[in-house]
Amino acid sequence: MVRRLARMKPRIIISLVLIIVSLVAASIYSHRHAQAQWLENERQTLVSRGAPAADLVHTFRPGDWAGQGYLIFSNGWASFAFHTFHDSTKIGDVALLRTSEGVFYVSHFHFCVGETEFTSQPQPRDVSQLLEIYGAKQGWTK
């Protein structure tokens, strides 16, 4: 195989390398574009969703803090959406968190089992404690 490549004309080798580089670049651009589009759609959804309904907040017992796309804290709430590569490798792993103050955080953590990544852990009192406890592991950034 190596000898065969060595006998090829340099133009053919350069052309093959350029084709491969172009395909890789197109794939990366497509992934980033699809992920950016998903993030914008989910951002709009989370904004329009607003605060959790009062009956949802009052049905939670201590230790229960996620449901219907919300994280309910003793001090505030957050809404969230996530996507995993299992659903689409084109978009990949990405999550969006909106705080009750309207601040957004993005993560590329693989939430394979969905929100149970949150609910199987101790309940933080607010978003700042959530980020303090899980921020580094889950890679949340503003």
N, C-alpha and C positions, 0 to 999 in steps of 0.2 A: 504494500500500500504506500509506504514512504517512498520507495523507488519510483513508483508510478507518479506520485505527486512531484517528485524531483524532475521527472522528464517532461512534465507539463510546462507549457509556456508560461512565463510570468504573468502575462495578461489574463490568462484563464484563472490562475490562482488568485490574483487580485480581484477579479470579477466575482469569484465564488465567495471570497472574504467579504466583499462589499454587499453581496446579496444577503449573507448571513447576518451581518451587522444591521442592515436595513430591516430585516424581519424581526430581529430582537428589539430594535428601537420602536418599530410599529406596535409590537406587542406591549411594551412598557407604556407607550403613550395611550393605547387603548385601555389598559388596566387603570391608569391614573384618571383618564377621562371618565370612565364608567364609575369609579369610586367617587370622584368629585360630584358627578351628577346624582348619585345615590345620597351623598351627604347633603346636598342642597335640597333634594326632595324631602328627606327626613327632617331637616331643619325646619322647613315650612310646616310639616306635619306636627312637629313638637310645639311650635309656636301657636298654631291654631288649636291644638289640643288644650292648652292652658293648664290651669291648676286641677288637681284631682277633685272629683266630686266629694262633698262633705260626707256622704254616706260611706264612701270608700275609706276615707281617713278614719272614721269612727268604728269601722268593722275590724280594724287591726288590733291584735293583742300584742303585748310586749314580745319582741323577738320576731314578729311577722313584719316585714317591711318592704315587700315588693309585691306588686300585683297590677295587672292591666296596664303594664308599661310605665308604672310609677315606682319610685322608691319613697316610702313614707318614713320620715325621721321624726324624732320627738321635737326637733327644731327645724321645720321646713320640709321640703319635698324636692324631688327631681323626677323628670320624665326621661325615658331612654328608649333607644332603638338600636338594634344590632343586626349585623349581617355576617354570615360565615362563608368561607370558601365552599362549604358543602352545598350551599344554595347556588352559588355561582363563582367559579374561579376567576371570572373576568373582573368581578368587584372585589372578591377576597374578604379578609377579616377586617371589619371596621365597625365601630360602635360610636354612638353619639349620645351625650348626656346633657340635658338642659336643667339648670338649677332653678329654684323658685325665684331667684333674682334675675333670671334671664341670661345667665352666663353659659356658654357652650363649651364642652370638653369633648375631645376626640380620642379614641383609643384604637389600636390595631391588634389588641389582645384577641385570642381565639376563644370566644364565648361558645364553645361547642355545645354545652348543655343549656345555653340561654341564660336567663336571669337567675338560675339556681346557683350560678357562680357568686351572685350577691347573697341570695337568701340562705345559703348553707353556712354563712359566716355570722358572727355577732353583729347586732344592729348598731351602726354608728349613730351619734346624736344628731349629726347634720352633714352636709356635703363636705365641709372642710375636714371633718374627721374621716369620712369615707376616703377622701383623697390622701389623707395622711396614712391611713391603714393600707389601702389597696392601690394608691396612685402609682407607686413605682412598679409594682408587680403587673398591673394592668395597663400601664403606660398612658394614663390620662394626661392630655395636654390641652391648654386653652386654645 
